[in-house]
């Protein structure tokens, strides 16, 4: 039988001072202080979750004191990590006959070709828009198939799956109601770092593994039938077997087909993410944080609203709470720039049966020294809310002036249409203490551009009224509630 040992064979895309390369899981953790993941945004998020689970079960700091020591250390705790990998080495063979990694050894018949590992194939109507997906595919290298497998378990949408004859839930060859993958259910936020070591520590708050909370490789190969169960903890959720998958390879170890069926199914993936995933970014209403406006324009200031710890209704993200706490106790250098990568899957239907895209937002949050000070952090949060306050005022003012519903004029009053706003936010977060006035000027200039917008037909937007409304919002001290923020 062909083998592909993920602990020793190169497959993870990274970049270091020597340039781009592929490394094994073991090498990635041993060299975490000198490499970075080099995959695109959605792949990066999926691969980092796997590495987070692996690091956490082997060497997660138990408390803040241990975390601070790990942050100061030049490398990860490679002794503990190596011992753990040695103890579970037989569970990391991608093509194993008995325990194929993150797969079910009990499904053996291909249901589709290797295009099933391509995220573009999960979109509605993908073959019409991606010509290369229409051609018969060549067998896939095991290294690429491993990345595709991790992506599939993290991002695969829900809906109808091909049923297995041994699954009692199969009806007419189909299984209905499968749940989307963990990353497909939420807005996911991670803090970026200068190396993999930093990213693992920044995105994994300290803690102790709960009894029964096991990653997928510590469990038996799952049986064929779809199973309803709830995750036992973060390790389980980070490596959730969302699908019964099997990579089928030829004698040369190249994957030429896959078996794909429904897997473990929680009652509510959204609630599981909110409860167990430290990267889940939620509004005060418990809904997914928005990263775009109604017209699809990116809003890089939105994640900063989650930094508010003064009211319970403003949303939360455990990763941000963890980083803020580390900054407050002096664990992070004050000059360190904190930046988030935020991703959100969009689906074509309410059943989330096909991906329409994965939005990727880079969001600067400011220096650690600012995050460490409650007063300065509060001013940063208020600055992040200002666009919503201004947007709300000019939209309602324009709607009143035109005699239309607010949602009708929204697309013509979007502040984010002003290209300088993103740059303005980046400049502001580099020096929040000294750039606050410039950020307000950016918003006022954006409102002035909106005020000059013409409508189709005989009615025009009332530029003077809109400008006055915008300036009033900028000068207002009224707090913004979670209900004002989009979802």
GULUM-397729 format. One line per 8 residues: for each residue x, y, z of N, C-alpha, C. Coordinates in steps of 0.02 Angstrom, whole numbers. Each point is the difference from the previous one (the first is absolute). Example, Ala and Ser with C-alpha at 12.3 -4.5 7.8 and 13.67 -1.06 7.14 Angstrom:
! residues 2
660 -284 390 -45 59 0 45 60 0 | -18 53 -36 42 59 3 -39 55 37
//
This chain:
! residues 487
42 -60 0 -42 60 0 44 62 0 | -23 52 -36 35 63 0 -5 33 69 | 49 39 17 0 36 63 17 73 -12 | -26 42 46 21 71 -1 -4 24 72 | 56 1 33 5 18 71 2 76 6 | -52 29 27 -4 73 6 49 29 50 | 27 -42 43 50 23 49 69 7 -30 | 14 -36 -54 67 0 -27 4 22 -73
-55 -5 -37 0 19 -71 -18 74 -8 | 33 36 -44 -16 71 -8 -67 10 -36 | -44 41 29 -65 14 -32 -28 68 20 | 20 26 59 -26 65 22 37 56 -36 | -36 46 -34 33 56 -33 22 53 50 | 64 16 1 27 50 46 48 45 -38 | 19 54 33 52 43 -25 46 18 58 | 65 5 -15 49 18 50 51 46 -33
54 14 36 52 41 -29 32 -31 -61 | -9 -65 -7 27 -36 -58 -49 -2 -59 | -60 28 9 -49 0 -53 -56 -49 12 | -45 -9 -49 -57 -46 8 23 -73 -1 | -37 -41 37 17 -71 3 -60 -38 27 | 6 -66 2 -49 -42 33 36 -37 56 | -35 -7 56 30 -33 57 -51 -49 30 | 24 -47 39 -43 -47 35 -30 33 62
-48 -33 31 -28 25 63 54 6 54 | 43 -51 5 52 1 51 48 58 -12 | 21 9 -62 47 54 -15 -32 68 11 | -63 7 -18 -34 64 10 0 21 73 | -11 -47 45 -2 17 71 71 8 29 | 48 -38 -25 69 8 22 28 67 -23 | -20 22 -59 27 63 -28 -52 56 2 | -49 -5 45 -54 48 2 24 72 11
59 7 30 27 67 14 32 31 -62 | 7 -38 -54 33 28 -59 -39 -10 -65 | -61 -27 4 -41 -8 -60 -69 30 11 | -33 15 -56 -70 22 0 -39 -43 -49 | -63 -12 15 -43 -32 -50 -5 46 -61 | 2 -31 -59 0 40 -61 -59 -16 -45 | -54 -27 28 -59 -16 -38 -45 61 -7 | -45 1 -49 -49 55 -5 -44 1 62
-39 54 9 -38 11 60 -42 -59 25 | -46 -27 -39 -40 -56 25 41 -62 17 | 51 -16 -41 44 -57 16 40 14 63 | 24 61 6 39 18 59 -41 -11 64 | -62 23 -1 -43 -8 59 -11 -73 16 | -12 -42 -51 -13 -71 12 62 -35 26 | 57 13 -31 62 -32 22 21 22 69 | -11 64 16 19 24 66 -41 -34 54
-65 -15 -14 -41 -35 49 29 -69 16 | 22 -34 -52 32 -65 11 62 7 44 | 42 48 -16 61 11 38 -15 23 71 | -53 40 8 -19 21 68 -20 -60 42 | -39 -45 -29 -20 -59 37 60 -43 18 | 45 -8 -47 59 -42 12 44 30 54 | 11 65 -4 41 33 51 -35 -1 68 | -66 10 0 -37 5 63 0 -66 38
-9 -56 -35 -2 -64 36 69 -20 24 | 52 26 -33 68 -20 19 32 47 50 | -11 66 -7 39 46 41 -36 66 14 | -66 -1 5 -36 62 13 16 27 70 | 17 64 6 10 29 66 -64 -5 41 | 6 -19 63 -58 -11 42 -28 64 29 | 41 51 8 -23 63 30 39 58 -30 | -16 60 22 32 60 -28 75 2 14
21 -23 58 71 -1 16 38 -45 -49 | -27 -59 -12 32 -45 -48 -2 29 -71 | -56 33 -16 -4 30 -68 53 53 -9 | 9 44 50 50 53 -6 70 -31 -8 | 13 -54 36 66 -33 -7 7 -30 -70 | -53 -29 -26 3 -29 -68 10 55 -52 | -31 58 10 8 55 -47 73 25 0 | 31 2 57 69 24 5 50 -52 -25
-18 -63 1 46 -53 -20 17 6 -75 | 60 -19 -19 20 7 -71 -36 -48 -46 | -23 -57 25 -34 -50 -41 -60 -27 39 | -42 -38 -34 -52 -37 35 33 -54 43 | -38 -31 42 26 -53 43 7 -64 -42 | 54 -3 -38 8 -55 -48 10 -68 35 | 22 0 62 7 -63 35 -68 -33 12 | -47 38 28 -67 -27 12 -36 -15 -65
9 43 -49 -33 -11 -65 27 -63 -33 | 66 -8 1 30 -59 -31 -23 -65 34 | -4 2 66 -21 -60 37 -72 -17 -17 | -42 50 -7 -70 -12 -17 -6 -29 -71 | 37 29 -47 -3 -25 -69 25 -72 -4 | 52 -15 37 25 -69 1 -53 -49 26 | -37 22 50 -50 -44 31 -60 -13 -45 | -12 45 -47 -58 -7 -44 20 -3 -74
61 -21 -13 27 3 -68 -39 -42 -49 | -32 -54 23 -36 -45 -46 -66 29 -23 | -20 58 26 -65 30 -18 6 57 -50 | 59 9 -29 10 57 -46 17 -22 -71 | -17 -61 -17 10 -24 -68 -62 16 -41 | 7 42 -50 -56 22 -40 -34 -57 -37 | 39 -51 -18 -26 -54 -42 -2 -67 37 | 0 2 65 -1 -61 40 -62 -43 -15
8 -64 4 -56 -46 -11 -44 -4 62 | 29 8 60 -37 -8 62 -22 66 31 | 43 50 -2 -15 65 31 21 57 -45 | -32 8 -58 19 55 -44 -15 67 34 | 47 45 -2 -5 63 38 -62 40 -19 | -40 17 51 -60 41 -6 -50 -29 -51 | 0 -66 -5 -44 -34 -48 -33 -59 35 | -43 -34 -37 -31 -62 24 27 -58 -41
29 -49 35 27 -59 -35 -56 -44 -25 | -62 13 19 -56 -44 -16 -35 19 -65 | 16 57 -29 -28 17 -66 55 -13 -51 | -16 -39 -50 53 -23 -46 -17 10 -74 | -61 22 -15 -20 9 -70 -3 74 -16 | 35 19 -54 1 70 -20 -69 24 -20 | -18 60 21 -63 31 -22 12 57 -49 | 63 23 -5 16 54 -47 76 1 -10
21 39 -49 71 5 -14 31 53 45 | 64 14 -12 38 44 46 -24 72 -3 | -43 18 -47 -26 68 0 -42 13 63 | -22 -52 33 -37 9 62 42 31 55 | 66 2 -7 44 33 48 13 73 -17 | -28 24 -55 10 69 -22 -58 42 24 | 14 52 40 -53 42 28 -43 32 -54 | 29 11 -59 -41 29 -54 -56 -46 -21
9 -65 11 -50 -49 -20 -59 -1 48 | 7 34 57 -54 2 48 -47 58 -12 | 12 39 -53 -41 57 -15 -55 -19 -49 | -54 33 3 -56 -13 -46 20 19 -71 | -6 -48 -46 16 13 -70 74 8 -14 | 44 -27 43 72 10 -7 27 -21 -69 | -19 -58 -28 29 -20 -64 -12 50 -56 | -55 37 1 -12 48 -53 48 58 2
26 15 60 42 59 7 74 -16 9 | 17 -63 10 70 -21 6 12 -54 -52 | 26 19 -56 7 -46 -56 43 -60 16 | 51 9 43 44 -56 15 -35 -52 43 | -56 18 32 -38 -49 38 -43 -44 -44 | -7 18 -64 -40 -40 -46 40 -57 -30 | 66 7 1 43 -52 -31 10 -57 50 | 12 -60 -28 16 -57 43 64 14 38
0 -6 66 60 19 39 53 -54 -2 | 62 21 9 56 -45 10 2 -21 73 | 30 -58 16 9 -18 71 37 55 37 | -15 7 63 26 54 41 56 -25 45 | 54 38 5 53 -17 47 -29 -3 71 | 26 -46 40 -25 -8 68 7 63 41 | 54 39 -12 10 62 38 -57 49 -13 | -20 8 -64 -55 44 -16 -66 -28 26
-8 -66 -3 -61 -31 25 -7 11 75 | 56 0 37 -3 11 72 -26 69 15 | 23 50 -36 -25 69 9 -74 2 -17 | -20 -32 -56 -70 -2 -19 -44 -33 52 | 25 -53 32 -37 -34 52 -13 46 60 | 51 36 21 -7 46 57 -50 55 -18 | 5 26 -61 -48 51 -23 -71 -27 0 | -9 -61 -24 -67 -29 -5 -31 -8 70
38 -25 47 -28 -11 67 -16 67 35 | 34 54 -20 -11 64 33 -55 42 -35 | -2 0 -66 -40 48 -38 -59 -30 -38 | -4 -66 -6 -50 -30 -44 -71 22 19 | -41 20 -49 -68 22 15 -45 -58 18 | -61 15 22 -48 -51 21 -43 -23 -58 | -62 -20 16 -46 -21 -51 -5 -75 -9 | -8 -21 -62 -10 -71 -16 66 -32 -18
12 -60 29 61 -37 -14 -19 -68 -29 | 48 -30 -35 -9 -68 -24 -4 -48 59 | -53 -39 3 -9 -45 56 39 -65 -10 | 23 -28 55 34 -64 -2 -51 -55 14 | 4 -57 -35 -48 -54 12 -4 -23 73 | 55 8 38 0 -22 69 -26 53 49 | -19 58 -26 -25 54 43 -76 -3 1 | -31 -12 59 -73 -3 4 -34 65 -21
36 56 1 -31 64 -20 -6 8 -75 | 30 -46 -38 -3 5 -73 -71 -12 -26 | -23 46 -42 -65 -6 -33 10 12 -75 | -15 -51 -40 8 4 -72 70 22 -18 | 49 -27 35 70 14 -15 26 66 26 | -40 36 40 21 65 25 -9 4 76 | 40 44 30 -8 18 70 -15 75 2 | -52 19 36 -22 69 -1 17 35 66
9 66 -5 9 41 60 69 0 30 | 51 -15 -40 68 2 27 18 71 19 | 43 6 50 19 66 26 64 26 -35 | 6 66 -7 63 27 -28 58 -9 48 | 61 2 -27 60 -8 41 7 56 50 | 41 -11 52 7 50 54 17 70 -23 | 46 7 -48 16 67 -23 -54 30 -44 | -41 -42 -30 -52 24 -44 -60 28 39
0 -8 66 -58 20 39 9 68 33 | 60 29 0 12 57 42 44 51 -35 | 4 59 29 53 47 -17 60 -19 44 | 56 -15 -33 58 -25 35 55 53 1 | 28 12 59 52 50 9 62 -33 28 | 57 16 -30 63 -22 29 48 59 0 | 45 1 48 51 52 3 61 -24 -38 | 23 40 -46 58 -19 -39 63 14 39
53 -36 -16 64 8 34 57 -1 -49 | 59 15 25 59 1 -43 28 -70 -13 | -26 -50 38 21 -69 -11 -55 -46 25 | 4 -63 -17 -50 -49 20 -4 -6 76 | 57 1 34 0 -4 73 -45 54 30 | 9 62 -23 -40 55 26 -75 -10 -14 | -16 -23 -61 -70 -9 -18 -33 -54 42 | 36 -54 13 -28 -53 42 -14 25 71
45 38 28 -9 25 68 -52 55 4 | -1 45 -50 -48 55 1 -72 -24 -10 | -9 -56 -34 -67 -23 -16 -23 -58 43 | 38 -18 51 -19 -54 45 5 25 73 | -55 22 29 2 21 70 23 -57 45 | 33 15 55 23 -54 44 -60 -36 31 | 11 -62 19 -53 -40 31 20 -73 5 | -44 -39 29 12 -71 11 -52 -39 -39
22 -53 -32 -46 -41 -40 -51 -33 45 | -64 5 -20 -54 -31 38 -1 -75 -11 | -22 -39 48 -6 -72 -9 -43 -17 -61 | 25 -46 -41 -38 -21 -59 10 43 -60 | 35 57 7 12 46 -57 60 -25 -39 | -12 -39 -53 54 -32 -38 -1 24 -72 | 59 13 -29 2 14 -72 -15 -64 -39 | -12 8 -63 -24 -56 -41 48 -58 -2
66 13 4 48 -55 -5 5 -41 64 | -28 24 55 -1 -40 62 -64 -42 4 | -43 5 -49 -62 -38 -1 5 -57 -50 | -43 -49 8 -3 -54 -49 -26 26 -67 | 19 -34 -53 -25 19 -66 -76 -4 1 | -35 55 -17 -73 2 8 -35 -50 -45 | -55 -28 25 -41 -46 -39 -35 38 -56 | -27 -36 -48 -29 30 -60 -59 46 15
-49 -21 40 -61 41 6 12 70 27 | -39 47 -26 -1 67 29 -18 -7 75 | 33 40 41 -12 -5 72 -15 69 28 | -54 3 40 -17 62 35 33 -1 68 | 42 50 12 33 7 65 24 71 9 | 16 19 60 26 66 15 75 -4 14 | 39 48 -22 73 -1 13 15 6 74 | 54 -34 21 18 -2 71 42 60 21
27 38 -47 42 56 17 35 27 -61 | 45 48 9 34 32 -57 41 -49 -42 | 35 -48 31 40 -47 -40 -44 -40 -47 | -57 -22 26 -48 -36 -41 -27 44 -56 | -17 62 16 -30 45 -49 51 22 -52 | 62 12 20 51 20 -49 13 -55 -52 | -13 -62 19 13 -56 -46 -64 -40 -12 | -56 34 -4 -66 -31 -5 -5 -41 -65
-19 -64 4 -9 -41 -60 -67 14 -33 | -3 57 -32 -63 24 -29 -24 -45 -57 | 46 -34 -33 -17 -45 -55 35 -68 10 | -34 -52 -23 33 -65 -7 36 2 -68 | 65 5 3 41 8 -60 48 -59 -5 | 17 -16 -59 55 -48 -12 35 20 -63 | 65 11 5 41 14 -59 23 -66 -29 | -16 -12 -62 17 -63 -33 58 12 -49
54 -37 9 62 13 -37 19 -59 -44 | 40 15 -52 27 -53 -42 63 -28 31 | 34 -46 -36 58 -33 29 59 48 10 | -3 57 -32 54 50 8 -16 50 56 | -56 -10 35 -17 44 54 -32 65 -22 | -24 4 -62 -35 60 -24 -75 -12 6 | -34 50 28 -72 -5 13 -38 8 -65 | -41 -49 -17 -37 2 -63 -76 -2 10
-23 1 62 -72 1 14 -12 8 74 | -60 20 18 -16 7 71 -70 -28 13 | -9 -28 59 -66 -16 26 -20 57 46 | -62 24 -7 -22 58 38 -73 -9 22 | -10 -2 65 -67 -8 28 -7 46 61 | -60 4 27 -11 41 59 37 -31 59 | 21 43 48 38 -24 57 -33 15 66 | 38 23 49 -28 16 65 -40 65 -6
-58 1 32 -46 56 -9 -22 28 67 | 23 60 19 -24 31 62 -70 30 -11 | -34 13 54 -66 29 -6 3 69 -31 | 48 41 22 8 68 -26 74 17 -6 | 28 -3 -61 70 19 -8 14 71 22 | -48 45 -9 9 70 20 11 5 76 | -40 -36 38 7 2 72 64 -34 23 | 20 -54 -35 63 -33 16 59 48 -10
-2 36 -56 54 48 -13 2 54 53 | -59 26 19 -2 53 50 26 -24 67 | -13 -63 16 18 -27 65 72 -25 4 | 26 -26 -56 63 -37 3 57 31 -40 | -15 39 -50 54 25 -44 23 69 22 | 62 7 23 22 66 22 4 52 -55 | -1 -23 -63 3 46 -56 -68 23 -24 | -54 -23 30 -67 20 -22 -11 74 18
-19 40 -50 -11 71 9 -75 13 -3 | -29 19 57 -72 5 7 -21 71 21 | -58 21 -24 -29 63 24 -33 -13 67 | -25 54 31 -34 -7 63 -64 -41 -4 | -27 -7 -60 -60 -41 -10 17 -73 -13 | 64 -16 3 21 -69 -11 3 -20 -73 | -5 48 -45 3 -14 -72 70 13 -26 | 13 -24 -61 66 6 -30 16 74 -13
59 21 19 22 68 -13 4 11 -75 | -27 56 -24 5 17 -70 68 31 -16 | 25 -14 -59 64 29 -21 -8 40 -64 | -62 3 -27 -15 40 -58 -66 37 12 | -11 53 -40 -65 34 3 -48 -35 -48 | -59 29 -8 -51 -31 -42 19 -6 -73 | 49 40 -21 23 -3 -70 62 -41 -9 | 24 -32 54 58 -44 -6 67 35 9
1 62 23 63 35 11 29 -20 68 | 66 -13 2 33 -21 62 0 57 51 | -7 -19 64 -3 47 55 54 -18 51 | 61 24 -9 55 -22 44 -4 24 71 | -44 47 16 -6 24 69 -48 -43 42 | -39 -42 -32 -50 -38 37 29 -43 56 | 53 -39 -12 26 -43 55 20 38 63 | 20 63 -7 20 38 58 -58 13 48
-62 -4 -25 -57 10 46 -4 -56 52 | 31 -58 -14 -2 -55 47 47 10 59 | 40 52 -1 47 13 54 -33 32 60 | -63 19 -6 -34 34 55 -19 -51 54 | 25 11 60 -17 -45 56 -43 36 52 | -29 58 -19 -39 38 49 -73 -20 2 | -25 -31 -56 -70 -21 -2 -4 -69 -29 | -46 -40 26 -6 -69 -21 -33 -8 -67
-32 54 -27 -39 -6 -61 39 19 -62 | 66 8 6 38 25 -57 37 -54 -39 | -8 -63 18 33 -52 -38 63 -25 35 | 27 -53 -26 59 -28 33 39 -45 -47 | 62 -11 18 45 -47 -35 53 -20 51 | 3 -64 17 46 -22 53 73 13 -18 | 17 -5 -64 68 14 -21 18 73 16 | -45 47 -15 14 70 15 4 12 75
-44 -32 38 4 6 73 67 -25 25 | 24 -55 -27 64 -29 20 58 46 -17 | 0 28 -60 55 44 -21 -1 65 41 | -60 26 12 -6 60 41 26 -12 71 | -17 -57 28 24 -16 68 75 -6 1 | 29 -31 -52 73 -7 -3 33 69 -5 | -31 45 -38 27 68 -6 -5 37 67 | -56 -8 35 -10 35 63 52 -21 54
18 -62 1 48 -22 51 72 7 -23 | 11 32 -59 67 14 -24 33 -58 -36 | -39 -50 -17 29 -58 -34 19 14 -72 | -32 50 -32 15 17 -69 37 67 -2 | 47 8 -45 35 64 -6 -49 56 -18 | 3 58 33 -49 53 -12 -1 23 -73 | 57 -4 -33 3 24 -70 -24 -51 -51 | -14 -61 22 -21 -53 -45 -66 18 -34
-2 -3 -67 -61 14 -37 -44 -62 1 | -61 7 23 -47 -56 2 -47 5 -60 | -1 -52 -39 -41 -1 -61 -38 -65 -3 | -63 4 -21 -43 -59 -6 -12 -17 -73 | -5 -64 -13 -26 -25 -63 -68 -29 14 | -51 26 -34 -69 -18 13 -30 -31 -62 | -31 -59 7 -30 -34 -56 -72 -17 15 | -41 2 -52 -71 -16 8 -25 -32 -65
-27 -60 7 -29 -35 -57 -68 27 -16 | -14 10 -65 -66 19 -23 -28 -58 -41 | -65 -13 9 -31 -57 -32 -56 22 -47 | -17 -43 -47 -49 18 -50 -72 -7 26 | -11 -39 52 -67 -10 26 2 1 76 | -59 5 30 -5 -2 72 19 -66 30 | -2 -53 -40 22 -66 24 76 -8 -2 | 34 51 -28 73 0 -4 25 -62 -37
-33 -15 -56 16 -60 -38 54 11 -52 | 18 62 -14 54 14 -49 32 66 19 | 65 3 -10 36 62 14 -8 50 -58 | -13 62 16 4 52 -51 66 37 5 | 37 -11 54 65 31 7 22 1 73 | 64 13 11 27 8 67 34 68 3 | -29 44 40 26 69 6 61 -1 46 | 52 35 -21 63 3 39 16 73 12
4 20 63 12 69 19 61 5 44 | 45 45 -17 57 17 44 -19 61 40 | 4 -5 66 -26 52 43 52 20 53 | 35 56 -9 46 23 53 -38 22 62 | 27 -16 59 -33 16 63 39 49 43 | 62 15 -19 38 49 38 57 -31 38 | 42 40 30 57 -25 40 -24 -35 64 | 39 -48 23 -17 -36 61 -4 48 59
41 53 -1 -1 49 55 -67 35 5 | -34 11 -56 -66 30 1 -52 -50 26 | 5 -62 -23 -47 -51 23 8 -14 75 | 59 13 27 13 -14 70 -32 51 47 | -17 59 -26 -26 53 42 -76 6 -10 | -41 -12 51 -72 1 -9 -27 65 -29 | 28 57 21 -23 64 -25 16 9 -74 | 61 -15 -19 20 6 -71 -37 -51 -42
-10 -60 28 -37 -51 -37 -73 22 -12 | -29 33 50 -69 24 -7 -5 52 -55 | 51 43 -5 -1 51 -54 7 -33 -68 | 39 -55 -4 7 -37 -62 -67 -31 -20 | -35 -27 49 -66 -30 -14 -49 53 -25 | -1 57 32 -46 53 -22 17 24 -71 | 64 2 -16 19 19 -68 -24 -52 -51 | 1 -64 20 -24 -53 -44 -75 4 -10
-36 28 48 -73 6 -6 -22 62 -39 | 44 48 -7 -19 62 -33 -28 -10 -70 | 30 -44 -42 -30 -8 -67 -73 -21 3 | -19 -42 48 -70 -22 5 -44 58 21 | 24 41 46 -40 58 21 -11 48 -58 | 54 13 -37 -6 46 -57 -44 -31 -54 | 10 -64 -14 -39 -34 -51 -74 2 16 | -17 -13 61 -70 0 21 -32 69 -10
36 52 19 -28 68 -5 -10 21 -73 | 51 -11 -42 -7 24 -69 -50 -42 -39 | -6 -65 16 -49 -41 -35 -71 23 16 | -14 11 64 -67 23 18 -14 71 -25 | 51 41 0 -9 68 -25 -15 -1 -75 | 38 -41 -37 -12 -5 -73 -69 -29 -14 | -20 -50 39 -66 -30 -10 -55 50 13 | 7 41 53 -50 51 13 -3 52 -56
59 19 -25 3 51 -52 -33 -23 -65 | 7 -64 -14 -26 -28 -63 -69 -31 9 | -24 -6 61 -64 -32 11 1 -74 -15 | 57 -33 14 8 -71 -15 16 -38 64 | -5 -66 -3 21 -42 55 76 2 7 | 25 -8 62 73 3 11 36 -53 -41 | -28 -62 -4 34 -53 -36 4 15 -75 | -44 43 -24 1 17 -71 59 44 -18
19 45 45 55 46 -15 66 -24 28 | 1 -57 36 60 -23 34 59 -6 -47 | -10 -31 -59 56 -12 -45 30 65 -27 | -38 54 1 26 64 -25 28 43 55 | -5 -23 62 27 39 55 53 -38 39 | 27 -53 -29 51 -40 34 64 40 8 | 20 11 61 64 34 12 58 -40 -27 | -5 -66 1 56 -41 -20 16 5 -74
-43 35 -38 16 13 -70 60 47 -7 | 13 38 53 57 46 -1 65 -40 8 | 43 -1 -51 60 -44 2 50 18 55 | -2 63 24 50 20 48 -15 -24 71 | -60 -28 12 -17 -19 69 43 -57 26 | 13 -50 -43 41 -56 22 70 24 20 | 29 42 -43 66 29 16 -3 42 63 | -55 38 7 -8 41 60 -2 -41 64
-34 -58 -2 -2 -43 59 69 -29 14 | 35 -21 -51 67 -27 10 46 52 31 | -4 62 -25 42 54 29 -20 13 72 | -65 -1 14 -23 14 68 24 -54 48 | -4 -64 -19 20 -53 47 75 -3 11 | 39 30 -44 72 3 13 16 47 58 | -41 52 8 12 48 55 -68 26 24 | -39 -41 34 -68 21 20 -2 62 44
52 12 38 0 57 45 6 67 -37 | 36 -1 -56 12 63 -35 -38 8 -66 | -32 -54 -23 -33 3 -65 -76 1 4 | -28 11 60 -73 -1 7 -33 54 -42 | 28 60 1 -30 55 -39 2 -15 -75 | 55 -30 -23 5 -16 -71 -51 -53 -20 | -14 -47 45 -51 -51 -14 -69 33 -7 | -15 48 43 -63 35 -6 -3 41 -65
57 28 -19 2 37 -63 -12 -46 -59 | 27 -62 3 -12 -49 -53 -75 -15 -6 | -33 -9 57 -71 -15 -1 -40 59 -25 | 20 61 20 -36 59 -24 8 8 -75 | 60 -15 -25 11 5 -73 -40 -52 -38 | -5 -60 30 -41 -52 -32 -73 21 -1 | -24 29 54 -70 23 2 -12 56 -51 | 51 42 -9 -7 54 -49 -5 -28 -71
37 -54 -13 -6 -32 -66 -69 -29 -10 | -27 -32 53 -68 -26 -5 -50 56 -11 | 11 57 32 -45 56 -6 -4 26 -71 | 51 -12 -39 -1 23 -70 -28 -51 -48 | -23 -57 24 -26 -53 -44 -67 21 -29 | -9 -13 -65 -62 15 -33 -42 -63 -7 | -66 8 4 -44 -57 -9 -21 -5 -72 | -27 -57 -20 -28 -8 -67 -71 27 2
-18 44 -45 -65 31 1 5 73 20 | -56 27 22 -2 72 13 23 18 70 | 2 -50 46 19 16 69 74 -9 11 | 31 44 37 70 -5 17 8 -4 76 | 54 -29 21 14 -1 71 13 70 25 | -25 15 59 9 66 28 69 5 32 | 48 26 -38 69 0 22 11 37 65 | -31 58 7 11 40 60 -27 -35 62
-59 -29 -6 -30 -34 57 42 -61 19 | 24 -37 -50 40 -59 14 65 19 35 | 31 53 -24 63 21 29 -10 21 73 | -54 37 13 -15 21 68 -12 -61 45 | -38 -50 -27 -14 -60 39 65 -37 16 | 45 -4 -49 64 -34 12 41 34 53 | 4 67 -3 39 37 49 -31 -7 70 | -68 -3 2 -33 -9 64 18 -68 30
1 -52 -42 18 -67 24 72 -2 24 | 44 33 -36 71 1 19 11 36 66 | -42 48 15 9 39 61 -42 -26 58 | -40 -52 -14 -44 -27 51 39 -43 49 | -20 2 62 30 -44 50 -47 -57 19 | -56 -6 -35 -48 -54 16 32 -67 -16 | -5 -47 46 31 -66 -12 -38 -38 -54 | 37 -41 -35 -29 -46 -50 -12 -66 33
-60 -27 -9 -16 -66 29 13 -54 -52 | -2 -61 24 11 -57 -45 -53 -3 -55 | -60 29 13 -52 -3 -51 18 43 -60 | 45 48 9 20 42 -57 49 -35 -46 | 33 -52 24 51 -32 -39 -30 -53 -45 | 27 -10 -61 -30 -45 -48 17 -73 16 | -38 -45 -31 12 -71 7 4 -31 -69
//
